[in-house]
Amino acid sequence: MTEHPAVTELRRVLPTSAVVTDQDILASYARDSAAVCESHLPLAAALPSTESEVQSILKLANEFQIPVVPQGALTGLSGAANAVPQCIVLNTRKMNRVIEIDAANRIAVVQPGVTNRELRLAAEEFGLTYRPDPSSWESSTIGGNIATNAGGLCCVKYGVTQRFVRGLRVVLPDGRATFLGRKTVKGVAGLNLTELFVGSEGTLGVITEATVALDPVTAKPLTMAASFLDAASAGRAVTAVRAAGITPSLFELMDRTVLRAIEKFARMGIDDSAGALLLAQSDAGSTAAEELSQIAQLCESVGGFDVVVADDQQEADQLIAARRLSYPALEALGSPIVDDVCVPISRLADMIDYVESVAKELSLVIGVVGHAGDGNLHPTVIVDNPDDMDLAHSAIDRIAERALALGGTVTGEHGIGLLKVGLLEKELDPVAAQLQRDIKRLLDPNGVMNPGKVMRSETVVTA
């Protein structure tokens, strides 16, 4: 087979080890962790180790009109990093240096291929920590976290990735490199172009360096678990706690389906007879025990039972480990389609009730897990029969539309990617949708950056 001329040119501008064309190896770059989203074998995988190499790749892509799909650790769950037909995937994992930890100013400067875990360990040497805490924190990269504006288990108190991004170096689709943002705590000079790239899912350019804020390490948190007869009751408990003005450092929900899947997968001794389990943590130091006591009382007031505080760190770690096993445990049941909706906290129980009604109506297995403390749920549809795929996607669409009807959003942290293309425009005002297209066209006039993701083909809004 004759090699595509763009790949031949790619070999010329990059080191030999930075270009992958072997078909078997390329298969490992075809998709992220979204099990059922469309993917293709790329023409080549480009593995840059410097910003100048990223520039060369994007200049070449524009010259040949070849799509470029930016990638990190491929832990995403929406298909945003999936290869499209006749594309080059640009994987940044080789750009993995922690450039600087500035303890005095509590910031870190890192390349995009640094994992969340690596940054956290580097910061801990200075008595600091990086707060964003996605479930895949041990392997997901900072570049990917920024591209999807990742959330995680601790975002109820500390916020999502966006809150911690001070500045970015990015390479634009035409190959120009620039710094956006600042290193200071405050700064309002000009438009906030940094946040334009946070959550852009690789559609506007490639992140080559990030300046992120660090926090002081807090006291080891205390951990509490409460059982409920059903997930909606657990949702009502979350609403009661948040309405009381209490903000735990972690507040996670797992329904009966998820609890049973975890026990089957890992044999952790979980009592799966409950309809749902809430996990709460407080890192408030001397007042942590009092805070958990208040949470326990509120849980019991809406039907919570078996409310216990972990006796030691090992027991606490086991509870959190169970939560982090939710996805692999559900994956063991079949092909999971992970939804990601966020609703106002006061509507959490309504959202859970609706998910359960959809599962019953369509005869699907849907496990509900999520960051309940900020209204972010991950209803996960298990598909073990290819004939059920259309039903599963119908469930995803219906759940997302219900979230919008409740005043929420179609994605809280996973992004649109391929999984929810079309749903974004149901959420956005038509003029706002056109503004997004206009910005995309301005930065990427040839449409080479991650085409087909986030928004469908362009339409013109005249009013």
Phi, psi and chi 1 to 4 in degrees:
 res  aa     phi    psi   chi1   chi2   chi3   chi4
   1 MET       -  132.9 -179.5 -176.6  -65.1      -
   2 THR   -71.6  133.1  -56.6      -      -      -
   3 GLU   -72.4  140.2 -175.1  172.2   77.4      -
   4 HIS   -60.8  135.1 -166.5  -72.0      -      -
   5 PRO   -58.6  -27.9   15.2  -28.6      -      -
   6 ALA   -66.5  -35.7      -      -      -      -
   7 VAL   -70.6  -39.4  177.2      -      -      -
   8 THR   -59.0  -41.9  -57.4      -      -      -
   9 GLU   -70.0  -33.8 -175.8   65.4    9.8      -
  10 LEU   -61.6  -40.0 -161.2   63.5      -      -
  11 ARG   -63.5  -31.2  -65.7 -174.6 -169.5  -80.5
  12 ARG   -72.9  -36.2 -172.9 -174.0   69.8   78.7
  13 VAL   -93.9  -11.5  -60.0      -      -      -
  14 LEU  -120.6  156.5  -64.9  179.4      -      -
  15 PRO   -59.6  152.6  -21.6   31.9      -      -
  16 THR   -54.6  -41.2  -58.3      -      -      -
  17 SER   -71.4   -9.7   61.0      -      -      -
  18 ALA   -95.3    3.7      -      -      -      -
  19 VAL  -125.7  121.7 -179.0      -      -      -
  20 VAL  -112.9  125.8  175.6      -      -      -
  21 THR  -129.1   -7.0   56.0      -      -      -
  22 ASP   -59.8  127.2 -180.0  -85.4      -      -
  23 GLN   -60.6  -41.7  -60.8  -83.5  -61.9      -
  24 ASP   -66.1  -41.0  -68.2  -26.7      -      -
  25 ILE   -71.1  -38.3  -59.8  175.2      -      -
  26 LEU   -58.7  -30.3  -79.4 -179.5      -      -
  27 ALA   -59.7  -29.0      -      -      -      -
  28 SER   -75.6   -9.8   66.5      -      -      -
  29 TYR  -106.2    8.1  -66.8   96.5      -      -
  30 ALA   -76.1  -30.0      -      -      -      -
  31 ARG  -155.1  164.5   67.1  174.5 -177.8   87.3
  32 ASP   -90.2 -155.5   62.4   17.6      -      -
  33 SER   -89.2    7.5  -64.0      -      -      -
  34 ALA   -77.9  106.8      -      -      -      -
  35 ALA   -64.5  -28.3      -      -      -      -
  36 VAL  -117.9   11.2  -64.3      -      -      -
  37 CYS   -84.7  147.3  -71.8      -      -      -
  38 GLU   -60.8  139.9  178.7 -176.8   -4.0      -
  39 SER  -147.4  163.6   63.4      -      -      -
  40 HIS  -138.6  161.5  -60.2  -94.9      -      -
  41 LEU   -78.2  122.8 -158.3   67.4      -      -
  42 PRO   -71.3  161.9   25.4  -32.6      -      -
  43 LEU   -64.1  -39.1  -67.9  173.2      -      -
  44 ALA  -161.8  158.5      -      -      -      -
  45 ALA  -110.4  124.5      -      -      -      -
  46 ALA  -100.5  129.5      -      -      -      -
  47 LEU  -121.2   75.1  -45.5  176.6      -      -
  48 PRO   -69.7  152.9   28.4  -36.0      -      -
  49 SER  -119.5   -2.9   55.7      -      -      -
  50 THR  -137.9  159.9   66.6      -      -      -
  51 GLU   -63.2  -38.3 -177.2  177.9   88.9      -
  52 SER   -63.3  -33.3   63.3      -      -      -
  53 GLU   -69.4  -36.7  -70.5  176.0   -0.3      -
  54 VAL   -61.5  -42.7  174.6      -      -      -
  55 GLN   -59.0  -43.8  -69.8 -179.2  -84.0      -
  56 SER   -62.3  -40.7  -64.1      -      -      -
  57 ILE   -63.6  -45.4  -63.9  164.4      -      -
  58 LEU   -71.9  -35.5  -66.5 -169.8      -      -
  59 LYS   -61.5  -43.6  -72.7  175.8 -177.9  176.4
  60 LEU   -63.9  -43.6 -177.7  153.7      -      -
  61 ALA   -60.4  -41.3      -      -      -      -
  62 ASN   -67.1  -38.2  -96.2  -78.3      -      -
  63 GLU   -62.8  -42.3  177.8 -175.7  -13.6      -
  64 PHE   -94.7   -2.1  -76.8   89.7      -      -
  65 GLN    57.3   45.6  -59.0  -71.9  -75.6      -
  66 ILE  -103.1  129.3  -65.3  -69.4      -      -
  67 PRO   -62.5  144.1  -19.7   31.3      -      -
  68 VAL  -120.5  129.9  174.4      -      -      -
  69 VAL  -114.4  106.0  177.6      -      -      -
  70 PRO   -69.0  143.7  -20.0   34.2      -      -
  71 GLN  -140.1  154.7  -64.5  179.4  -19.5      -
  72 GLY  -118.8 -116.4      -      -      -      -
  73 ALA   -87.9   -0.5      -      -      -      -
  74 LEU    63.0   35.4  -63.6  170.5      -      -
  75 THR   -95.7   -0.6   58.2      -      -      -
  76 GLY   -63.7  160.3      -      -      -      -
  77 LEU  -124.6   21.5  -68.2  167.6      -      -
  78 SER  -127.2    2.4   68.4      -      -      -
  79 GLY    81.4    9.5      -      -      -      -
  80 ALA   -63.9  -28.3      -      -      -      -
  81 ALA   -98.3   10.4      -      -      -      -
  82 ASN   -72.0  138.6  -75.0   18.1      -      -
  83 ALA   -67.4  138.4      -      -      -      -
  84 VAL  -101.8  167.1  -59.9      -      -      -
  85 PRO   -57.4  138.3  -26.2   35.1      -      -
  86 GLN    55.4   45.4  -62.5  -70.0  -65.1      -
  87 CYS  -114.6  167.6   78.1      -      -      -
  88 ILE  -107.6  128.0  -64.9  169.5      -      -
  89 VAL   -91.3  136.0  -63.2      -      -      -
  90 LEU  -112.7  100.7 -169.2  160.8      -      -
  91 ASN  -100.2  126.7 -167.2  -70.1      -      -
  92 THR   -98.0   14.1   60.1      -      -      -
  93 ARG   -64.6  -23.9  -81.4 -178.8  -75.0 -175.4
  94 LYS   -74.6  -15.5  -76.3 -170.6  174.1 -177.7
  95 MET   -90.0   77.6  -58.6  177.5   70.4      -
  96 ASN  -128.0   39.1   56.7    6.6      -      -
  97 ARG   -98.8  135.7  -73.0 -166.5  -56.7  118.2
  98 VAL   -83.0  106.1  176.2      -      -      -
  99 ILE   -75.5  -40.1  -62.7  168.2      -      -
 100 GLU  -158.8  139.0  178.3 -173.4   12.6      -
 101 ILE  -115.6  112.0  -58.9  -70.6      -      -
 102 ASP  -100.8   93.2 -178.9  -13.7      -      -
 103 ALA   -66.5  -35.9      -      -      -      -
 104 ALA   -63.1  -38.8      -      -      -      -
 105 ASN  -101.1    2.1  -68.8  -59.5      -      -
 106 ARG    54.5   52.7  -64.8 -177.5 -176.9  172.0
 107 ILE  -137.1  157.9   57.8  172.7      -      -
 108 ALA  -127.9  146.5      -      -      -      -
 109 VAL  -117.9  120.3 -178.8      -      -      -
 110 VAL  -136.5  156.6  -59.1      -      -      -
 111 GLN   -81.5  162.3  -69.7 -175.5  -47.0      -
 112 PRO   -68.4  -22.3   25.2  -35.9      -      -
 113 GLY   -84.1   -1.5      -      -      -      -
 114 VAL   -67.8  133.4  171.3      -      -      -
 115 THR   -80.3  159.1   65.6      -      -      -
 116 ASN   -55.7  -42.2 -169.4  -63.2      -      -
 117 ARG   -63.0  -45.3  179.2  179.4 -175.0  -87.0
 118 GLU   -62.0  -40.6  -71.5  166.4  -18.2      -
 119 LEU   -65.9  -41.9  173.5   54.3      -      -
 120 ARG   -63.2  -42.3 -162.8  175.1  -57.2  178.9
 121 LEU   -65.2  -40.1  -71.1  174.8      -      -
 122 ALA   -64.8  -39.6      -      -      -      -
 123 ALA   -69.4  -34.2      -      -      -      -
 124 GLU   -62.2  -26.0  -77.4  177.1    0.2      -
 125 GLU   -64.5  -18.5  -65.6 -177.4   17.9      -
 126 PHE  -109.8   13.3  -63.5   85.1      -      -
 127 GLY    73.0   23.4      -      -      -      -
 128 LEU  -123.0  169.5  -60.0  169.9      -      -
 129 THR  -146.6  156.3 -170.8      -      -      -
 130 TYR  -102.2  117.4 -178.4   61.4      -      -
 131 ARG   -72.5  -43.3  -68.6  -70.5 -176.0 -168.2
 132 PRO   -51.1  136.4  -30.6   38.1      -      -
 133 ASP  -139.5   60.3 -173.3   32.9      -      -
 134 PRO   -63.3  156.3   22.2  -32.0      -      -
 135 SER   -58.7  -28.4  -66.0      -      -      -
 136 SER   -93.6   27.4   58.0      -      -      -
 137 TRP   -58.5  -26.8   72.1  -79.9      -      -
 138 GLU   -72.0  -24.4  -67.7 -174.5  -60.2      -
 139 SER  -123.0  -23.6   56.1      -      -      -
 140 SER   -69.2  147.1   63.4      -      -      -
 141 THR   -96.6  156.9   61.3      -      -      -
 142 ILE   -62.5  -40.2  -61.0  -58.8      -      -
 143 GLY   -60.0  -43.8      -      -      -      -
 144 GLY   -67.6  -39.4      -      -      -      -
 145 ASN   -59.7  -41.6  -71.2  173.8      -      -
 146 ILE   -70.1  -41.9  -66.6  170.7      -      -
 147 ALA   -62.5  -26.8      -      -      -      -
 148 THR  -109.0   -0.4   57.2      -      -      -
 149 ASN    51.8   56.1 -164.1   15.1      -      -
 150 ALA   -60.1  148.5      -      -      -      -
 151 GLY  -106.0 -119.2      -      -      -      -
 152 GLY   132.1 -171.6      -      -      -      -
 153 LEU   -70.1  -28.4  -85.1   64.2      -      -
 154 CYS  -101.6    8.1  -65.7      -      -      -
 155 CYS   -74.4  -15.5   56.1      -      -      -
 156 VAL   -58.7  -35.5   58.3      -      -      -
 157 LYS  -100.7  -37.4 -177.4  171.4 -177.5  178.2
 158 TYR  -106.6   -8.4  -64.9  106.9      -      -
 159 GLY    90.4  170.8      -      -      -      -
 160 VAL   -89.4 -177.5  -63.5      -      -      -
 161 THR   -53.9  -41.3  -62.6      -      -      -
 162 GLN   -50.2  -38.3  180.0 -177.4   46.3      -
 163 ARG   -63.1  -23.4  174.6  177.5  172.8 -100.8
 164 PHE  -102.8   -7.5  -64.9   86.1      -      -
 165 VAL   -86.1  116.0  177.8      -      -      -
 166 ARG   -93.1  -41.9  -63.2  -88.9 -174.6   87.7
 167 GLY  -154.1  159.1      -      -      -      -
 168 LEU  -139.7  142.5  -63.1  172.7      -      -
 169 ARG   -98.5  130.0  -77.3 -161.4   64.5   81.7
 170 VAL  -133.0  150.7  -60.4      -      -      -
 171 VAL  -104.9  122.9  176.2      -      -      -
 172 LEU   -77.7  164.1  -58.8  175.0      -      -
 173 PRO   -56.9  -27.1  -30.2   38.0      -      -
 174 ASP   -86.4    2.0   60.9    8.2      -      -
 175 GLY    99.5   -7.2      -      -      -      -
 176 ARG   -72.5  140.8  -71.6  179.2  -64.2  164.3
 177 ALA  -108.7  144.1      -      -      -      -
 178 THR  -151.9  158.7 -174.8      -      -      -
 179 PHE  -104.2  133.7  178.0   76.5      -      -
 180 LEU  -121.2  139.0  -53.5  172.2      -      -
 181 GLY   100.6 -143.0      -      -      -      -
 182 ARG  -164.0  176.0   63.0 -166.9 -170.1  -80.6
 183 LYS  -108.9  -12.9  -68.7 -171.6  173.3 -177.8
 184 THR   -78.7  161.0   55.1      -      -      -
 185 VAL   -66.4  -42.2  175.4      -      -      -
 186 LYS  -112.6  155.9  -63.3  174.0   69.6  175.9
 187 GLY   168.9  120.1      -      -      -      -
 188 VAL  -129.5   25.5  -67.1      -      -      -
 189 ALA   -77.8  112.2      -      -      -      -
 190 GLY    77.8 -176.2      -      -      -      -
 191 LEU   -69.6  149.1  -60.4  177.3      -      -
 192 ASN   -84.9   81.7 -168.8  -19.9      -      -
 193 LEU   -73.8  -22.2  -62.2  178.0      -      -
 194 THR   -58.9  -49.2  -50.2      -      -      -
 195 GLU   -67.8  -17.9  -69.3 -161.5    4.6      -
 196 LEU   -62.3  -33.9 -174.5   62.6      -      -
 197 PHE   -88.9  -18.7  -77.4   80.3      -      -
 198 VAL   -73.6  117.9  178.0      -      -      -
 199 GLY    86.0    9.8      -      -      -      -
 200 SER   -83.1   -5.3   61.5      -      -      -
 201 GLU    56.8   37.1  -59.1 -174.0   50.3      -
 202 GLY    72.7   15.6      -      -      -      -
 203 THR   -93.0  -10.4   61.0      -      -      -
 204 LEU  -117.0  -14.3  -59.0 -179.6      -      -
 205 GLY   162.4 -171.4      -      -      -      -
 206 VAL  -120.9  125.1  177.0      -      -      -
 207 ILE   -75.3  127.7  -63.7  164.3      -      -
 208 THR  -115.4  -10.9   56.7      -      -      -
 209 GLU  -163.6  144.9 -172.4  177.5  -73.5      -
 210 ALA  -133.9  137.2      -      -      -      -
 211 THR  -106.5  116.5  -59.6      -      -      -
 212 VAL  -125.3  151.4  -63.3      -      -      -
 213 ALA   -81.7  146.3      -      -      -      -
 214 LEU  -117.0  155.6  -55.9  173.8      -      -
 215 ASP  -118.0  157.0  -79.4   -8.0      -      -
 216 PRO   -64.1  148.2  -18.2   30.1      -      -
 217 VAL   -67.6  131.9  174.0      -      -      -
 218 THR   -96.8  173.8   50.4      -      -      -
 219 ALA   -62.7  152.7      -      -      -      -
 220 LYS   -56.3  129.4  -78.5  -74.5 -173.2 -178.2
 221 PRO   -74.3  153.2   27.8  -34.4      -      -
 222 LEU   -88.9  147.4  -64.0 -178.3      -      -
 223 THR  -124.3  139.0  -55.4      -      -      -
 224 MET  -130.6  146.6 -174.8 -155.7   84.3      -
 225 ALA  -128.7  142.8      -      -      -      -
 226 ALA  -137.4  135.0      -      -      -      -
 227 SER   -97.7  154.9  -62.6      -      -      -
 228 PHE  -141.0  157.1  -66.0   83.4      -      -
 229 LEU   -67.5  -31.5  -69.9  175.6      -      -
 230 ASP  -151.2  165.5   53.4   58.3      -      -
 231 ALA   -68.8  -32.7      -      -      -      -
 232 ALA   -64.1  -37.1      -      -      -      -
 233 SER   -63.8  -39.3  -64.6      -      -      -
 234 ALA   -62.3  -38.2      -      -      -      -
 235 GLY   -62.5  -39.0      -      -      -      -
 236 ARG   -66.4  -33.9  -77.3 -172.7  -77.8  -86.0
 237 ALA   -64.3  -42.2      -      -      -      -
 238 VAL   -60.4  -45.6  172.7      -      -      -
 239 THR   -59.0  -42.9  -60.1      -      -      -
 240 ALA   -64.4  -41.6      -      -      -      -
 241 VAL   -65.6  -46.3  169.5      -      -      -
 242 ARG   -69.3  -35.5  -59.5  -65.8  -83.5  125.3
 243 ALA   -66.0  -25.8      -      -      -      -
 244 ALA   -80.1    1.0      -      -      -      -
 245 GLY    82.5   16.1      -      -      -      -
 246 ILE   -96.3  131.3  -58.0  171.2      -      -
 247 THR  -122.7   92.5  -56.1      -      -      -
 248 PRO   -66.8  162.0   23.4  -30.4      -      -
 249 SER   -80.4  -11.0   56.8      -      -      -
 250 LEU  -156.8  138.4  175.9  147.9      -      -
 251 PHE  -151.6   96.3 -146.6    3.7      -      -
 252 GLU  -118.3  147.6  -63.0  -69.9  -56.2      -
 253 LEU  -122.8  138.2 -178.2  149.5      -      -
 254 MET  -134.5  130.7  -65.2  175.8  -78.0      -
 255 ASP   -90.4 -178.6   76.1   -9.0      -      -
 256 ARG   -58.7  -43.6  176.8 -177.1  -74.8  106.4
 257 THR   -58.8  -42.8  -61.6      -      -      -
 258 VAL   -69.1  -43.4  174.5      -      -      -
 259 LEU   -60.4  -43.4  -67.7  173.6      -      -
 260 ARG   -67.0  -36.9  -70.5  177.9  175.2  173.9
 261 ALA   -65.0  -41.5      -      -      -      -
 262 ILE   -64.1  -44.2  -67.3  170.6      -      -
 263 GLU   -64.9  -40.6 -178.4   58.5   22.1      -
 264 LYS   -64.9  -36.7 -179.0  178.9  179.4 -178.9
 265 PHE   -77.5  -42.0 -179.9   74.5      -      -
 266 ALA  -121.3   -8.0      -      -      -      -
 267 ARG    48.8   58.9  -58.3  -61.0  179.7 -170.2
 268 MET   -95.2    3.3  -60.5  180.0   74.5      -
 269 GLY    77.4   26.1      -      -      -      -
 270 ILE   -76.0  133.1  -64.3  172.8      -      -
 271 ASP   -77.4  102.1  178.8    5.0      -      -
 272 ASP   -91.6   14.8   61.9    2.5      -      -
 273 SER   -76.6  -20.9   61.8      -      -      -
 274 ALA   -71.9  155.2      -      -      -      -
 275 GLY   -81.0  -19.5      -      -      -      -
 276 ALA  -167.8  158.1      -      -      -      -
 277 LEU  -131.1  132.7 -173.5   71.5      -      -
 278 LEU  -106.4  134.0  -88.6 -177.2      -      -
 279 LEU  -111.9  132.8  -62.9  178.5      -      -
 280 ALA  -132.0  144.0      -      -      -      -
 281 GLN  -129.3  150.5  -77.3 -170.8  -23.2      -
 282 SER  -131.3  127.7  173.6      -      -      -
 283 ASP  -110.5   30.2   60.9    1.4      -      -
 284 ALA   -82.3   15.6      -      -      -      -
 285 GLY    65.8 -123.1      -      -      -      -
 286 SER   -64.6  -19.9   60.4      -      -      -
 287 THR  -103.0    6.0   61.9      -      -      -
 288 ALA   -62.4  -43.5      -      -      -      -
 289 ALA   -62.5  -40.5      -      -      -      -
 290 GLU   -64.8  -40.7  179.7 -176.1  -11.4      -
 291 GLU   -63.5  -44.5 -173.1  169.3   86.8      -
 292 LEU   -66.2  -33.5  -72.9 -171.4      -      -
 293 SER   -62.7  -41.4  176.2      -      -      -
 294 GLN   -64.3  -42.3  -67.6  174.4  -27.0      -
 295 ILE   -62.3  -42.7  -66.3  172.5      -      -
 296 ALA   -60.4  -44.0      -      -      -      -
 297 GLN   -62.2  -41.1  -69.4  173.8   24.4      -
 298 LEU   -68.5  -38.5  -71.3  165.1      -      -
 299 CYS   -60.8  -45.8  -73.4      -      -      -
 300 GLU   -64.6  -30.4  -69.4  169.6  -14.4      -
 301 SER   -68.6  -19.5   72.2      -      -      -
 302 VAL  -115.8   24.3  -67.7      -      -      -
 303 GLY   103.4    6.3      -      -      -      -
 304 GLY   -69.3  146.2      -      -      -      -
 305 PHE  -142.7  171.9   58.6   93.4      -      -
 306 ASP    48.8   47.2  -69.9  -17.4      -      -
 307 VAL   -83.8  116.7 -179.3      -      -      -
 308 VAL  -134.6  147.0  -64.6      -      -      -
 309 VAL  -101.9  132.6  175.9      -      -      -
 310 ALA   -56.7  135.2      -      -      -      -
 311 ASP   -74.0  -30.6  -69.9  -30.3      -      -
 312 ASP  -149.1  174.6   53.5   40.0      -      -
 313 GLN   -65.3  -34.1 -168.1   59.5   45.6      -
 314 GLN   -62.6  -43.7 -177.7  178.0   -3.1      -
 315 GLU   -65.5  -40.2 -174.6  179.3   -1.7      -
 316 ALA   -62.8  -45.4      -      -      -      -
 317 ASP   -61.4  -35.6  -69.5  -15.7      -      -
 318 GLN   -66.4  -39.7 -173.9  177.0   23.4      -
 319 LEU   -62.8  -44.4  -72.6  169.1      -      -
 320 ILE   -69.8  -35.9  -58.5  -54.2      -      -
 321 ALA   -61.2  -38.5      -      -      -      -
 322 ALA   -61.1  -43.3      -      -      -      -
 323 ARG   -61.5  -42.1  167.0   60.9 -177.6   89.1
 324 ARG   -70.0  -18.4  -68.5 -169.6 -172.3  -82.0
 325 LEU   -85.1    0.0  -76.8  173.7      -      -
 326 SER   -54.9  -49.2  -63.4      -      -      -
 327 TYR   -66.4  -52.4 -179.2   75.2      -      -
 328 PRO   -60.0  -32.3   14.5  -26.5      -      -
 329 ALA   -66.9  -42.1      -      -      -      -
 330 LEU   -69.0  -35.0  -70.8  168.5      -      -
 331 GLU   -62.0  -31.2 -167.6  174.5   31.9      -
 332 ALA   -68.5  -16.8      -      -      -      -
 333 LEU   -85.2  -18.7  -59.4 -179.6      -      -
 334 GLY   159.4 -166.0      -      -      -      -
 335 SER   -80.5  116.6  -64.2      -      -      -
 336 PRO   -90.1  135.1   29.9  -27.8      -      -
 337 ILE  -107.7  110.4  -54.8  178.9      -      -
 338 VAL   -91.0  114.7 -175.2      -      -      -
 339 ASP   -84.5  167.4 -155.7  -11.5      -      -
 340 ASP  -156.9   89.4  166.9   43.0      -      -
 341 VAL  -118.9  155.6  -66.0      -      -      -
 342 CYS  -134.0  132.0 -166.3      -      -      -
 343 VAL  -127.7  161.5  -64.4      -      -      -
 344 PRO   -54.1  141.9  -26.0   35.1      -      -
 345 ILE   -57.4  -32.8  -64.6  165.8      -      -
 346 SER   -67.6  -15.4   61.0      -      -      -
 347 ARG  -106.8   11.7  -52.6  -51.6  -61.4  -90.1
 348 LEU   -60.1  -48.1 -163.6   59.2      -      -
 349 ALA   -62.3  -38.4      -      -      -      -
 350 ASP   -60.6  -41.6  -64.5  -23.3      -      -
 351 MET   -65.4  -43.3 -171.8   72.0 -114.5      -
 352 ILE   -64.0  -43.4  -66.7  169.0      -      -
 353 ASP   -58.0  -41.5  -86.1  -22.4      -      -
 354 TYR   -66.5  -42.5 -176.7   76.6      -      -
 355 VAL   -57.8  -44.2  171.6      -      -      -
 356 GLU   -64.0  -36.2  -68.9  177.9  -11.8      -
 357 SER   -69.2  -36.6   70.8      -      -      -
 358 VAL   -66.0  -43.5  168.9      -      -      -
 359 ALA   -58.8  -43.1      -      -      -      -
 360 LYS   -68.1  -45.5 -177.2  176.3 -179.3 -180.0
 361 GLU   -63.2  -39.9  179.3 -175.8  -20.0      -
 362 LEU   -95.7    1.4  -59.6 -178.8      -      -
 363 SER    55.6   47.4  -61.7      -      -      -
 364 LEU  -114.9  152.7  -68.4  170.6      -      -
 365 VAL   -88.5  117.5  174.7      -      -      -
 366 ILE  -128.9  113.6  -55.8 -179.6      -      -
 367 GLY   -92.5  136.6      -      -      -      -
 368 VAL  -109.5  122.7  177.3      -      -      -
 369 VAL  -141.5  153.0   63.0      -      -      -
 370 GLY   170.9  175.9      -      -      -      -
 371 HIS   -87.2   76.0  -43.3  -55.8      -      -
 372 ALA   -62.9  -27.7      -      -      -      -
 373 GLY   -62.3  -22.1      -      -      -      -
 374 ASP  -119.9   20.9   51.2   16.0      -      -
 375 GLY    78.7   12.7      -      -      -      -
 376 ASN   -98.9  114.8 -171.9 -169.5      -      -
 377 LEU  -115.4  150.2  -65.0  174.7      -      -
 378 HIS  -121.1   75.8  -60.2  -48.5      -      -
 379 PRO   -63.3  125.0  -17.2   31.4      -      -
 380 THR  -116.8  116.3  -57.7      -      -      -
 381 VAL   -88.8  125.6 -174.9      -      -      -
 382 ILE   -96.4  122.6  -54.9  -58.7      -      -
 383 VAL  -113.3  110.5 -178.8      -      -      -
 384 ASP  -112.8    6.2   55.1    9.4      -      -
 385 ASN  -138.5  120.1 -176.8  -20.4      -      -
 386 PRO   -54.0  -26.5  -24.9   33.9      -      -
 387 ASP   -68.4  -16.7  -67.1  -21.5      -      -
 388 ASP   -91.1    2.2  -70.3  -21.9      -      -
 389 MET   -62.6  -43.0 -167.5   63.9   69.1      -
 390 ASP   -63.8  -39.4  -72.5  -17.2      -      -
 391 LEU   -62.6  -40.9  -83.1  179.8      -      -
 392 ALA   -62.9  -44.7      -      -      -      -
 393 HIS   -67.8  -33.7  -78.7  -72.5      -      -
 394 SER   -62.1  -40.5  173.7      -      -      -
 395 ALA   -63.0  -43.0      -      -      -      -
 396 ILE   -59.8  -45.6  -67.8  -68.7      -      -
 397 ASP   -64.4  -43.3  -72.1  -13.0      -      -
 398 ARG   -65.8  -39.8  -72.5  172.5   61.0  175.1
 399 ILE   -65.3  -42.1  -69.4  168.1      -      -
 400 ALA   -64.2  -42.1      -      -      -      -
 401 GLU   -66.4  -34.2  -71.4  167.7    2.6      -
 402 ARG   -67.3  -38.9 -178.7   59.8  175.8  172.2
 403 ALA   -59.5  -41.9      -      -      -      -
 404 LEU   -63.3  -41.9  -69.0  178.2      -      -
 405 ALA   -63.8  -26.7      -      -      -      -
 406 LEU   -88.8    6.3  -67.2  173.4      -      -
 407 GLY    88.8   19.3      -      -      -      -
 408 GLY  -104.9 -155.4      -      -      -      -
 409 THR  -133.3  155.7  176.1      -      -      -
 410 VAL   -78.0  -13.1  -60.7      -      -      -
 411 THR  -152.6  128.7  177.0      -      -      -
 412 GLY   -94.2  -27.9      -      -      -      -
 413 GLU  -158.4  -18.2   59.3 -177.6   10.9      -
 414 HIS   -83.2  -22.2  -68.7  169.9      -      -
 415 GLY    92.4  175.9      -      -      -      -
 416 ILE   -85.4  -51.2  -63.6  -67.4      -      -
 417 GLY    53.6 -133.8      -      -      -      -
 418 LEU   -95.7  -30.2  -77.8  172.1      -      -
 419 LEU   -59.0  -35.7 -176.5   63.0      -      -
 420 LYS  -121.0   21.3  -65.6 -169.6  172.8 -176.1
 421 VAL   -56.5  129.6  166.4      -      -      -
 422 GLY   104.5  -33.4      -      -      -      -
 423 LEU   -75.9  -30.2  -74.5  170.9      -      -
 424 LEU   -57.0  -41.3  177.2   60.6      -      -
 425 GLU   -72.9  -16.0  -71.4  165.8  -89.3      -
 426 LYS   -76.6  -24.3  -67.6 -174.7  177.2 -178.4
 427 GLU   -87.3  -37.6  177.6  170.6  -26.9      -
 428 LEU   -82.5  146.3  -64.3  177.4      -      -
 429 ASP   -59.5  141.4  173.9  -80.3      -      -
 430 PRO   -55.3  -38.5  -26.1   34.9      -      -
 431 VAL   -68.6  -38.6  176.1      -      -      -
 432 ALA   -63.8  -38.5      -      -      -      -
 433 ALA   -62.9  -41.1      -      -      -      -
 434 GLN   -67.4  -36.4 -172.7   59.8   44.1      -
 435 LEU   -59.8  -40.5  -77.4  173.2      -      -
 436 GLN   -63.3  -41.3  -66.3 -149.2   22.8      -
 437 ARG   -64.4  -39.2  -68.3 -166.7 -175.3   90.2
 438 ASP   -64.0  -41.1  -68.8  -16.2      -      -
 439 ILE   -64.8  -43.0  -68.7  168.4      -      -
 440 LYS   -59.2  -45.2  165.1   70.9  170.7  173.4
 441 ARG   -66.4  -35.5 -169.7 -174.3  -53.2  112.1
 442 LEU   -65.1  -45.1  174.4   67.0      -      -
 443 LEU   -82.5  -28.6  -66.0  177.6      -      -
 444 ASP  -134.1   65.9 -175.9   21.6      -      -
 445 PRO   -61.6  -25.6   20.9  -32.7      -      -
 446 ASN   -91.9   -2.0  -67.8  -37.4      -      -
 447 GLY    63.8   35.9      -      -      -      -
 448 VAL   -88.3  -19.9  -59.2      -      -      -
 449 MET   -85.0  108.6  -65.0  -57.7  -53.7      -
 450 ASN    46.2   55.1 -144.0    6.0      -      -
 451 PRO   -65.6  150.8   25.1  -34.9      -      -
 452 GLY    84.9   -3.6      -      -      -      -
 453 LYS  -100.7  153.6  -45.7  -68.7  176.3   60.9
 454 VAL    73.1  -59.0 -177.2      -      -      -
 455 MET  -127.8  148.2  -61.4 -171.2   80.9      -
 456 ARG   -76.6 -177.7  -76.1 -179.4  173.2  156.2
 457 SER   -54.2  151.7   58.2      -      -      -
 458 GLU   -70.3  144.8  -62.8 -173.9   -0.5      -
 459 THR  -130.6  158.4   58.4      -      -      -
 460 VAL  -100.2  128.2  176.8      -      -      -
 461 VAL   -99.3  124.8  175.1      -      -      -
 462 THR  -104.4   -8.0   58.6      -      -      -
 463 ALA  -126.2      -      -      -      -      -
